[in-house]
Amino acid sequence: MDIHRSLKICSKNICKTILFGETTTDAELQDIYRLRYSVYSRRGYIDNDKYKDGIEKDEYDEKGLCRYFIAKIDGVLIGAIRIIINDPLPTEQSFSFDEPTELKIVPRSQRAELGRFIIIPPDKGNGVYLPRGLVMLFLLDTLSSYGLKNNLLGGYAFVKKSLEHKMRRLRLPFGEIATYNQIYPKDGVLSKYFTQKNDPVIPIYFLTKDFSDYSEKRIRSSFMFKKTGDNDYVLRHNLYTIFLKLLKII
């Protein structure tokens, strides 16, 4: 793992450090595929009979069109997301819609897709507070930093409506595609994911600079975090962070 950021969190006299960065080994990739299978199988997103080996990966993984970013605690994977670099992008093949005006300034060669975003719920039983919102924030910060350095300036994603609601609570800077038609094939590997009526899938778009500005403002906030190294942070325990916890924002 190539570590880009670290976040130390203390709760009930127990301190844990979450590491964020890019995968560097095949073992880490296999952990991602197994985590994806576990979560997607449990939520009914995939047909288990099509995955005999307990891993979930698709043509973009097989063809090497992805970069993977992860969060680990005590060496255990707790979050993962991938960047897909391809033309066309998966969202464009799963939905029909008019190109957002904001994306027209971004050349197609400088677009990417965010996908397979998974964060494991915190284990409240062990008394350690592991905020999903902060894991999401630091992963997106790592992604936006990589994107700007590699000239990936914007792109698409598709997410569950429930995740979009969480993203809005966090005030993440993504754009809504209001008018679209879903064209994902009925025999596709994620057909169950796309057809859950109680939690539909929606396409969204983003500009990398907006994500970078968002994370820069919040992660460098002295109210929430104390900086202990170039890329190392500690979550403060004060009235402000307590308030955010009560609101379930972090």
C-alpha positions in Angstrom: 0.0 0.0 0.0 1.3 3.4 -1.0 0.1 5.5 2.0 -1.1 9.0 1.1 -2.9 10.0 4.3 -3.4 8.8 7.9 -6.1 9.7 10.4 -5.9 8.9 14.1 -9.1 8.5 16.0 -9.4 8.1 19.8 -12.6 6.9 21.6 -13.0 5.5 25.1 -9.2 5.5 25.6 -8.7 3.4 22.5 -6.8 5.0 19.6 -6.8 3.6 16.1 -5.1 4.9 12.9 -6.8 4.6 9.5 -4.4 4.6 6.6 -5.5 5.8 3.1 -3.7 5.2 -0.2 -3.3 3.3 -3.4 -2.9 -0.5 -3.7 0.5 -1.8 -4.5 0.1 -5.6 -4.3 -2.0 -8.3 -5.8 -2.9 -9.5 -2.3 -4.6 -6.1 -1.7 -6.5 -6.4 -5.0 -7.8 -9.8 -3.9 -8.9 -8.3 -0.6 -10.8 -5.7 -2.5 -12.5 -8.3 -4.7 -13.4 -10.4 -1.7 -14.8 -7.4 0.2 -16.9 -6.4 -2.8 -18.3 -9.9 -3.1 -19.1 -10.0 0.6 -20.9 -6.7 0.6 -22.7 -7.1 -2.8 -23.8 -10.7 -2.0 -25.2 -9.6 1.4 -27.1 -6.8 -0.1 -28.5 -8.8 -3.0 -26.7 -6.8 -5.7 -25.3 -9.9 -7.5 -26.2 -13.4 -8.4 -24.1 -15.6 -6.1 -24.2 -18.5 -8.5 -22.0 -16.5 -11.0 -19.2 -16.1 -8.4 -17.9 -19.5 -7.4 -14.6 -18.2 -6.0 -15.9 -15.6 -3.6 -14.5 -12.6 -5.4 -16.3 -9.8 -7.4 -14.6 -8.3 -10.4 -15.6 -7.3 -13.9 -14.2 -6.5 -17.3 -12.6 -3.3 -16.2 -10.7 -5.1 -13.5 -9.7 -7.9 -15.9 -8.5 -5.5 -18.5 -6.4 -3.4 -16.1 -8.4 -0.2 -16.7 -8.6 0.7 -13.0 -6.6 2.3 -10.2 -7.6 1.3 -6.7 -7.6 3.3 -3.5 -8.2 1.8 0.0 -8.6 2.5 3.7 -7.0 0.1 6.2 -7.1 -0.2 10.0 -4.8 -2.6 11.8 -3.9 -4.1 8.4 -7.6 -4.8 7.7 -9.4 -3.4 4.6 -12.4 -1.2 5.7 -12.9 0.8 2.5 -12.2 0.8 -1.2 -13.0 2.7 -4.4 -11.7 2.4 -7.9 -11.0 4.9 -10.7 -11.8 3.6 -14.2 -10.0 5.2 -17.1 -11.8 4.3 -20.4 -13.8 5.7 -23.2 -16.8 5.4 -23.0 -17.2 5.3 -19.2 -19.5 2.8 -17.5 -22.1 5.4 -16.6 -22.4 6.4 -20.3 -23.1 2.7 -21.1 -25.6 2.2 -18.3 -27.7 5.4 -18.8 -28.6 7.7 -21.6 -28.5 11.4 -20.9 -27.4 14.8 -22.2 -23.8 15.7 -21.4 -23.7 18.0 -18.4 -22.7 21.5 -19.3 -20.0 21.6 -16.6 -18.3 18.6 -18.1 -18.1 19.9 -21.6 -14.9 21.8 -20.8 -13.2 18.5 -19.7 -11.7 16.6 -22.7 -12.8 13.0 -22.9 -9.2 11.9 -22.4 -9.1 13.6 -19.1 -12.3 12.0 -17.7 -12.6 9.1 -15.3 -15.2 7.1 -13.4 -15.5 6.5 -9.7 -16.9 3.1 -8.9 -17.3 0.1 -6.5 -17.3 2.5 -3.5 -17.5 0.4 -0.3 -17.0 1.4 3.3 -17.6 -1.3 6.0 -19.9 -0.1 8.8 -18.1 0.6 12.1 -17.9 -2.2 14.6 -19.7 -0.6 17.6 -19.3 -3.7 19.6 -15.5 -3.2 20.2 -16.0 0.4 21.5 -14.0 2.0 18.7 -15.6 4.9 16.8 -14.9 4.5 13.1 -16.9 7.2 11.2 -17.9 6.2 7.7 -18.3 9.9 6.8 -14.7 10.6 7.6 -13.5 7.5 5.8 -15.4 8.7 2.7 -13.9 12.2 3.1 -10.3 11.0 3.3 -10.7 8.5 0.4 -12.1 11.2 -1.8 -9.3 13.5 -0.8 -6.8 10.8 -1.8 -8.6 10.4 -5.1 -8.8 14.0 -6.0 -5.1 14.5 -5.2 -4.3 11.6 -7.6 -6.7 13.0 -10.2 -5.2 16.4 -10.3 -1.6 15.1 -10.4 -2.6 12.8 -13.4 -4.7 15.3 -15.3 -8.1 13.5 -14.6 -10.2 16.5 -14.2 -13.8 15.2 -14.0 -16.1 12.4 -14.8 -19.1 10.2 -13.8 -20.3 7.7 -11.2 -23.5 5.9 -10.5 -24.7 5.4 -6.9 -27.6 4.2 -4.9 -30.1 6.8 -3.9 -29.3 6.0 -0.2 -25.6 6.8 -0.8 -26.5 10.0 -2.7 -28.5 11.1 0.4 -25.5 10.5 2.6 -23.3 12.5 0.1 -25.7 15.4 0.3 -25.6 15.4 4.1 -21.9 15.7 3.8 -22.3 18.4 1.2 -20.1 16.7 -1.3 -19.7 18.7 -4.5 -21.2 16.4 -7.1 -23.6 17.3 -9.9 -27.0 15.8 -10.4 -28.1 14.4 -13.8 -31.8 15.2 -13.5 -33.0 13.6 -16.8 -31.8 10.2 -17.8 -32.9 6.7 -18.9 -31.4 3.6 -17.5 -30.2 1.2 -20.2 -28.2 -1.2 -18.2 -28.6 -4.7 -19.8 -30.9 -7.1 -18.0 -28.3 -9.9 -18.2 -25.4 -7.7 -16.8 -23.5 -8.8 -13.7 -25.1 -6.0 -11.7 -28.6 -6.4 -13.0 -29.9 -7.0 -9.4 -28.1 -3.9 -8.2 -29.8 -1.8 -10.9 -33.3 -3.2 -10.4 -33.9 -2.7 -6.6 -37.0 -0.5 -6.6 -36.6 0.5 -2.9 -33.1 1.9 -3.6 -32.7 2.9 -7.2 -29.4 3.8 -8.9 -28.8 7.3 -10.2 -26.0 8.8 -12.4 -24.0 11.7 -11.1 -21.0 13.7 -12.3 -18.1 15.6 -10.7 -15.2 18.0 -11.3 -12.0 16.9 -9.6 -11.1 20.4 -8.6 -14.4 20.8 -6.7 -13.6 17.6 -4.7 -10.1 18.8 -4.0 -11.3 22.2 -2.8 -14.0 20.5 -0.6 -11.6 18.1 1.1 -8.8 20.8 1.4 -11.2 23.0 3.3 -12.4 20.3 5.7 -9.4 18.2 6.3 -7.2 21.3 7.0 -9.9 22.6 9.4 -8.4 23.3 12.8 -11.8 22.8 14.4 -12.0 19.1 13.3 -8.4 17.9 12.9 -4.9 18.4 14.3 -2.1 18.0 11.8 0.8 16.0 13.2 2.8 15.4 10.0 2.8 16.3 6.3 -0.1 14.0 5.7 -1.0 12.8 9.2 -4.1 14.0 11.1 -5.8 13.4 14.4 -9.6 13.8 14.9 -10.2 16.3 17.6 -12.6 15.6 20.5 -14.4 18.9 21.1 -17.9 20.4 21.1 -17.8 20.8 17.3 -17.0 17.2 16.5 -19.4 15.9 19.2 -22.1 18.0 17.5 -21.3 16.5 14.1 -21.4 13.0 15.5 -24.8 13.6 17.1 -26.1 14.8 13.6 -24.5 11.6 12.1 -22.5 13.8 9.7 -19.3 12.1 10.7 
